[in-house]
């Protein structure tokens, strides 16, 4: 039995390992377009590889997976985050550590430890890895290349490769099973190799990115400031995020920004990354209690010298300026109108998103193979028996924090388990 895996990223390599574990007699080959497998894993998490999350802070998977949470919920029943943790530690020998933010990293803080562990495991099991093999098409073998719906395992698939690379060894191969794990596609055209299968593709847009604010805004003078427990929202929509915010010279970054960009990925793309933005620096009860306390207990102190613990002094001075409050004014001198304006700015500080930050390779995309095309339990094509999809090639993506890689591990394992079950159900018939 020949199994072809298209794409040597996290999902592809992990799936190959599980397939050779379940079906050691099978021939499993990964066809990777680049010159090395797991290139994206090597740079993820700033080169440290945030490979999963404890999920302790996730009460609803929708909060971590804006698209595809139902598929992920099913995949977790087959291979959970805890099983991932155990597998990397016990089977691959990688010592892991869970940070305060519940993100899981290798204790070495070196992504290459993850890369090497996976590659060594795959190679030891007999997985073949062919690099510099960019697939040009996938089609049913025979019938003059014409694609017809297939519900029989007897059909083989013909995989053809682009002929441009000098290191390309073969023009085409046939396979009994095809697993597509090409990852997120920055451009929808990257999935054109599926065109002959007539697979429905959801157009791609970036899903994790920073936000540029109007250049004329003095907010950029606060670059380098980090503020915890900030809420970002896009007025007129339900898109909202709550986390740590980093102020940059171009606008905003940090977990809160990346979360918002993930939730609002398609909305922002449709609006050419031009939209209103509101920042809530503190919750209403907190700021009201802070002001009341200082008016009562520190009436003679200047407001500028008494800032909330969660708001750095530079940012506090900026907020006071926006509220038209003089720096030398004391708490006993502030009028009700001034208090109301200060509270409103802290609760609804308004800006304008002018564009998205520069796209980076390790960030993910929104879009891919439509979930309507696959069985959500097995990840097999509903129309083409033996064709499976796993990882970011699907219209599934997550916020930052190890959630995207966890989706890759769980989806890959689910596909391997489904093929294992399919193979033995066929042999016993």
C-alpha positions as CSV (number, residue, x, y, z in Angstrom):
1,X,0.0,0.0,0.0
2,X,1.4,3.4,-1.1
3,X,0.5,6.5,0.9
4,X,1.5,9.9,-0.4
5,X,1.6,12.9,1.9
6,X,1.8,16.2,0.1
7,X,3.5,18.7,2.4
8,X,6.3,18.2,4.9
9,X,5.1,20.5,7.7
10,X,3.9,19.6,11.2
11,X,0.8,17.8,10.1
12,X,2.5,15.9,7.3
13,X,5.5,14.6,9.3
14,X,3.4,13.8,12.3
15,X,0.9,11.9,10.2
16,X,3.6,9.9,8.5
17,X,4.9,8.8,11.9
18,X,1.5,7.6,13.1
19,X,0.8,5.8,9.8
20,X,4.1,3.9,10.0
21,X,3.3,3.1,13.6
22,X,-0.2,1.8,12.8
23,X,0.7,0.3,9.4
24,X,4.4,-0.6,9.4
25,X,4.1,-2.6,6.2
26,X,2.9,0.5,4.2
27,X,5.1,2.7,2.1
28,X,4.7,6.2,3.3
29,X,6.4,9.1,1.4
30,X,6.3,12.8,2.1
31,X,6.6,15.1,-0.9
32,X,7.8,18.5,0.2
33,X,8.0,21.5,-2.1
34,X,10.8,23.2,-0.2
35,X,14.3,22.0,0.4
36,X,13.7,20.9,4.0
37,X,10.8,19.5,6.0
38,X,9.3,21.3,9.1
39,X,10.8,24.7,8.0
40,X,7.8,26.5,9.5
41,X,8.1,24.6,12.8
42,X,11.7,25.7,13.0
43,X,10.8,29.4,13.2
44,X,7.5,29.2,15.1
45,X,7.3,30.8,18.5
46,X,10.3,33.0,17.7
47,X,12.5,29.9,17.2
48,X,11.3,28.3,20.4
49,X,8.3,26.3,19.1
50,X,5.1,26.8,21.1
51,X,4.0,23.3,20.2
52,X,0.7,23.2,22.2
53,X,-1.3,24.8,25.1
54,X,-2.7,23.4,28.3
55,X,-6.1,24.8,27.3
56,X,-6.8,25.7,31.0
57,X,-7.8,29.2,30.0
58,X,-10.0,28.1,27.1
59,X,-13.6,27.5,28.2
60,X,-15.0,27.5,24.7
61,X,-13.0,26.2,21.7
62,X,-14.5,28.9,19.6
63,X,-12.4,31.4,21.5
64,X,-9.2,29.6,20.4
65,X,-10.4,28.4,16.9
66,X,-12.5,31.2,15.2
67,X,-13.0,28.8,12.3
68,X,-13.3,25.0,12.5
69,X,-14.0,24.5,16.2
70,X,-16.4,21.6,15.6
71,X,-13.8,19.7,13.6
72,X,-11.2,20.4,16.3
73,X,-13.5,19.2,19.0
74,X,-13.9,15.9,17.2
75,X,-10.1,15.7,16.6
76,X,-9.4,16.2,20.2
77,X,-11.4,13.2,21.1
78,X,-9.0,11.1,19.0
79,X,-5.8,12.9,20.0
80,X,-6.0,15.5,22.8
81,X,-3.6,18.2,23.9
82,X,-2.7,16.1,26.9
83,X,-1.9,13.1,24.6
84,X,0.3,15.5,22.6
85,X,2.2,16.5,25.7
86,X,2.7,12.9,26.7
87,X,3.7,11.8,23.2
88,X,6.4,14.4,22.8
89,X,7.8,13.7,26.3
90,X,7.5,9.9,26.4
91,X,7.7,8.8,22.8
92,X,10.0,11.5,21.4
93,X,12.0,12.2,24.5
94,X,11.5,16.0,24.5
95,X,11.2,17.5,27.9
96,X,8.5,20.2,27.9
97,X,7.6,23.1,30.1
98,X,4.2,24.9,30.5
99,X,4.6,28.7,31.0
100,X,2.4,30.9,33.2
101,X,0.3,31.8,30.1
102,X,-0.3,28.1,29.6
103,X,1.8,27.9,26.4
104,X,3.9,24.7,26.1
105,X,7.5,24.9,24.9
106,X,10.4,22.4,24.8
107,X,12.4,23.0,28.0
108,X,15.4,23.7,25.8
109,X,13.5,26.6,24.3
110,X,14.9,25.4,20.9
111,X,12.5,24.6,18.1
112,X,15.1,22.5,16.4
113,X,14.8,19.9,19.2
114,X,11.2,19.4,18.1
115,X,12.2,19.4,14.4
116,X,15.0,16.8,14.9
117,X,12.9,14.6,17.2
118,X,10.1,14.4,14.6
119,X,12.5,13.8,11.6
120,X,14.5,11.2,13.4
121,X,11.4,9.3,14.4
122,X,10.0,9.4,10.9
123,X,13.2,8.2,9.4
124,X,13.7,5.4,11.9
125,X,10.2,4.1,11.0
126,X,11.1,4.1,7.3
127,X,9.2,7.2,6.1
128,X,10.6,8.5,2.8
129,X,11.0,12.3,2.5
130,X,11.3,13.8,-0.9
131,X,12.2,17.5,-0.9
132,X,12.0,19.9,-3.8
133,X,8.9,18.1,-5.1
134,X,6.2,20.7,-5.7
135,X,2.9,19.0,-6.7
136,X,1.3,20.3,-9.9
137,X,-1.8,18.1,-9.9
138,X,-3.6,15.2,-8.2
139,X,-6.0,13.1,-10.2
140,X,-7.5,9.6,-10.4
141,X,-5.2,7.2,-12.3
142,X,-6.6,5.9,-15.6
143,X,-9.5,7.1,-17.6
144,X,-7.3,9.5,-19.6
145,X,-6.9,11.6,-16.5
146,X,-10.6,12.4,-16.3
147,X,-11.8,12.9,-12.7
148,X,-15.0,11.0,-11.7
149,X,-16.4,10.5,-8.2
150,X,-14.9,7.5,-6.6
151,X,-16.1,5.5,-3.6
152,X,-13.8,2.5,-4.0
153,X,-10.3,2.0,-2.5
154,X,-9.3,0.2,-5.7
155,X,-8.8,3.5,-7.5
156,X,-5.3,4.9,-7.4
157,X,-4.3,8.5,-7.6
158,X,-1.7,10.0,-9.9
159,X,0.4,12.8,-8.4
160,X,2.4,14.9,-10.8
161,X,5.2,17.3,-10.0
162,X,6.4,20.6,-11.4
163,X,9.5,20.1,-13.6
164,X,11.3,23.3,-12.8
165,X,13.6,22.3,-9.9
166,X,16.9,20.7,-10.8
167,X,16.8,18.3,-7.8
168,X,13.5,16.9,-8.9
169,X,13.8,13.1,-9.1
170,X,10.5,11.9,-10.5
171,X,7.7,13.3,-12.8
172,X,4.8,11.5,-11.1
173,X,3.8,8.8,-8.7
174,X,0.7,6.8,-7.9
175,X,-0.7,6.2,-4.5
176,X,-3.6,4.3,-2.8
177,X,-4.1,7.1,-0.3
178,X,-3.3,10.8,-0.7
179,X,-3.0,13.1,2.4
180,X,-2.8,16.8,1.7
181,X,-1.0,18.7,4.4
182,X,0.5,21.7,2.6
183,X,-0.3,24.2,5.4
184,X,-1.8,27.6,5.1
185,X,-1.7,29.1,1.6
186,X,-0.8,32.8,1.5
187,X,-2.4,32.9,-1.9
188,X,-5.4,30.8,-2.9
189,X,-3.5,29.9,-6.2
190,X,-1.1,27.8,-4.1
191,X,-3.9,25.1,-3.9
192,X,-4.4,25.0,-7.7
193,X,-2.9,21.5,-7.7
194,X,-6.3,20.4,-6.4
195,X,-8.2,21.9,-9.3
196,X,-8.8,18.6,-11.1
197,X,-10.4,17.2,-8.1
198,X,-12.8,20.2,-8.1
199,X,-12.3,20.7,-4.4
200,X,-14.1,23.8,-3.0
201,X,-11.5,26.3,-1.7
202,X,-12.3,29.2,0.6
203,X,-10.1,32.2,-0.5
204,X,-7.1,32.8,1.7
205,X,-6.5,35.8,3.9
206,X,-3.8,36.4,6.6
207,X,-5.1,35.5,10.0
208,X,-2.5,36.6,12.6
209,X,-1.0,40.0,12.1
210,X,-0.2,43.3,13.8
211,X,-2.2,46.5,13.1
212,X,-1.0,49.8,11.7
213,X,-2.8,52.9,13.1
214,X,-3.1,56.3,11.4
215,X,0.4,57.6,11.1
216,X,-0.5,61.1,12.2
217,X,-1.6,59.7,15.6
218,X,0.8,60.7,18.5
219,X,0.0,57.2,20.0
220,X,3.2,55.9,18.2
221,X,5.3,58.0,20.6
222,X,4.5,55.4,23.2
223,X,6.2,52.6,21.4
224,X,7.6,49.9,23.7
225,X,4.9,50.1,26.3
226,X,3.3,46.8,27.3
227,X,-0.1,46.8,29.0
228,X,-1.8,43.7,30.4
229,X,-5.6,42.9,30.4
230,X,-6.5,45.3,27.5
231,X,-9.7,44.8,25.5
232,X,-9.7,45.6,21.8
233,X,-12.8,45.8,19.7
234,X,-14.1,46.9,16.3
235,X,-17.1,49.2,16.8
236,X,-20.2,48.0,14.9
237,X,-19.1,44.3,15.1
238,X,-18.9,41.5,17.6
239,X,-15.1,41.2,17.2
240,X,-13.4,41.6,20.5
241,X,-10.2,40.4,22.2
242,X,-8.7,40.6,25.7
243,X,-5.0,40.1,26.5
244,X,-1.7,41.9,26.6
245,X,-1.1,44.8,24.2
246,X,2.2,46.0,22.9
247,X,2.4,49.6,21.5
248,X,4.8,49.9,18.5
249,X,6.1,52.7,16.3
250,X,3.6,51.6,13.7
251,X,0.6,50.8,15.8
252,X,-0.2,47.9,18.0
253,X,1.0,44.3,18.4
254,X,1.0,41.6,21.2
255,X,-1.4,38.8,22.0
256,X,-4.5,41.1,22.1
257,X,-3.8,42.4,18.6
258,X,-3.1,39.0,17.2
259,X,-6.3,37.6,18.7
260,X,-8.4,40.4,17.2
261,X,-6.8,39.9,13.8
262,X,-7.7,36.3,13.9
263,X,-11.3,36.8,14.9
264,X,-11.8,39.6,12.4
265,X,-9.6,38.2,9.6
266,X,-12.2,38.1,6.9
267,X,-13.9,41.3,8.0
268,X,-10.7,43.3,7.9
269,X,-9.7,41.8,4.5
270,X,-13.1,42.7,3.1
271,X,-12.6,46.3,4.4
272,X,-9.1,46.6,3.0
273,X,-7.7,46.7,6.6
274,X,-9.4,50.0,7.2
275,X,-11.7,50.1,10.2
276,X,-12.3,51.8,13.5
277,X,-10.7,50.5,16.7
278,X,-11.5,50.9,20.3
279,X,-9.1,50.2,23.2
280,X,-10.4,49.6,26.7
281,X,-7.4,50.1,29.1
282,X,-9.2,49.1,32.2
283,X,-12.6,47.8,33.2
284,X,-15.2,50.3,34.3
285,X,-15.4,49.2,37.9
286,X,-11.6,49.3,38.3
287,X,-11.2,52.8,37.0
288,X,-14.1,54.2,39.0
289,X,-12.8,52.6,42.2
290,X,-9.3,54.0,41.5
291,X,-10.6,57.6,40.9
292,X,-12.9,57.5,44.0
293,X,-10.1,56.2,46.2
294,X,-7.7,58.9,45.2
295,X,-10.2,61.7,45.5
296,X,-11.0,60.5,49.0
297,X,-7.5,59.6,50.2
298,X,-5.0,61.6,48.1
299,X,-6.9,64.8,47.3
300,X,-3.8,67.0,47.2
301,X,-1.7,64.8,45.0
302,X,-1.3,65.7,41.3
303,X,-3.2,63.3,39.0
304,X,-0.2,62.7,36.8
305,X,1.8,61.3,39.8
306,X,-0.9,58.8,40.7
307,X,-1.5,56.3,37.9
308,X,-3.3,52.9,38.0
309,X,-0.9,50.0,38.6
310,X,-1.9,48.4,35.2
311,X,-1.2,51.6,33.2
312,X,2.5,52.7,32.8
313,X,3.2,56.3,33.7
314,X,3.9,57.4,30.1
315,X,0.6,56.0,28.9
316,X,-1.2,57.6,31.8
317,X,0.2,61.0,30.9
318,X,-0.9,60.4,27.3
319,X,-4.4,59.5,28.5
320,X,-4.6,62.6,30.7
321,X,-3.6,64.8,27.8
322,X,-6.3,63.2,25.6
323,X,-8.8,64.0,28.4
324,X,-7.6,67.7,28.4
325,X,-6.5,67.4,32.0
326,X,-3.6,69.7,33.1
327,X,-0.6,67.8,34.4
328,X,-0.5,69.9,37.6
329,X,-4.2,69.3,38.5
330,X,-4.8,67.5,41.8
331,X,-7.5,65.0,42.6
332,X,-9.5,67.5,44.6
333,X,-9.5,69.9,41.7
334,X,-10.9,67.6,39.1
335,X,-14.5,68.3,38.2
336,X,-17.2,65.8,37.4
337,X,-16.9,66.6,33.7
338,X,-13.2,65.9,33.8
339,X,-13.8,62.6,35.6
340,X,-16.3,61.5,33.1
341,X,-14.0,62.3,30.1
342,X,-11.1,60.4,31.8
343,X,-13.3,57.4,32.4
344,X,-14.7,57.4,28.8
345,X,-11.2,57.6,27.3
346,X,-10.0,54.7,29.4
347,X,-13.1,52.7,28.5
348,X,-13.4,53.7,24.8
349,X,-10.1,55.1,23.5
350,X,-10.8,55.5,19.7
351,X,-8.3,55.0,16.9
352,X,-8.3,54.1,13.2
353,X,-6.8,51.0,11.7
354,X,-5.0,52.1,8.5
355,X,-3.5,48.8,7.3
356,X,-2.2,45.4,8.6
357,X,1.3,44.8,9.7
358,X,3.8,43.0,7.4
359,X,2.9,39.4,6.8
360,X,5.4,37.0,8.4
361,X,6.1,33.4,7.4
362,X,5.3,31.9,10.8
363,X,1.9,33.5,10.9
364,X,-1.1,31.5,9.7
365,X,-3.8,32.1,7.1
366,X,-7.6,32.0,7.1
367,X,-9.2,29.9,4.4
368,X,-8.3,26.7,2.5
369,X,-10.2,23.5,1.8
370,X,-13.8,24.0,2.7
371,X,-15.0,21.9,5.6
372,X,-18.1,21.1,3.6
373,X,-15.8,18.9,1.4
374,X,-14.7,16.5,4.2
375,X,-16.0,14.1,6.8
376,X,-15.4,16.0,10.1
377,X,-14.6,12.7,11.9
378,X,-12.1,11.2,9.5
379,X,-11.1,14.3,7.5
380,X,-11.6,12.2,4.3
381,X,-13.0,13.8,1.2
382,X,-16.7,13.2,0.9
383,X,-16.4,12.5,-2.9
384,X,-12.9,10.9,-3.3
385,X,-12.3,7.8,-1.3
386,X,-8.7,7.8,0.0
387,X,-8.1,11.5,-0.2
388,X,-7.6,13.2,3.2
389,X,-6.7,16.7,4.5
390,X,-5.0,17.7,7.7
391,X,-3.7,20.9,9.3
392,X,-3.8,24.5,8.0
393,X,-4.7,23.5,4.4
394,X,-8.2,23.1,5.8
395,X,-10.3,26.2,6.6
396,X,-9.3,25.9,10.2
397,X,-7.1,28.3,12.1
398,X,-6.5,29.5,15.6
399,X,-5.2,32.4,17.7
400,X,-1.6,32.5,18.8
401,X,-0.5,30.4,21.7
402,X,0.2,26.9,20.4
403,X,-3.3,26.2,19.2
404,X,-2.5,26.0,15.5
405,X,0.2,23.4,16.0
406,X,-2.1,21.4,18.3
407,X,-4.7,21.4,15.5
408,X,-2.0,20.0,13.2
409,X,-1.0,17.2,15.6
410,X,-4.7,16.2,16.3
411,X,-5.8,16.3,12.7
412,X,-2.8,14.3,11.5
413,X,-3.4,11.6,14.1
414,X,-7.1,11.5,13.2
415,X,-6.2,10.9,9.6
416,X,-3.7,8.2,10.4
417,X,-6.3,6.5,12.7
418,X,-9.0,6.7,10.0
419,X,-6.7,5.2,7.3
420,X,-5.7,2.4,9.7
421,X,-9.4,1.6,10.3
422,X,-10.2,1.9,6.6
423,X,-7.4,-0.4,5.6
424,X,-8.4,-3.2,8.0
425,X,-12.1,-2.9,7.3
426,X,-11.2,-3.5,3.6
427,X,-8.9,-6.4,4.2
428,X,-11.6,-8.2,6.3
429,X,-14.3,-7.8,3.8
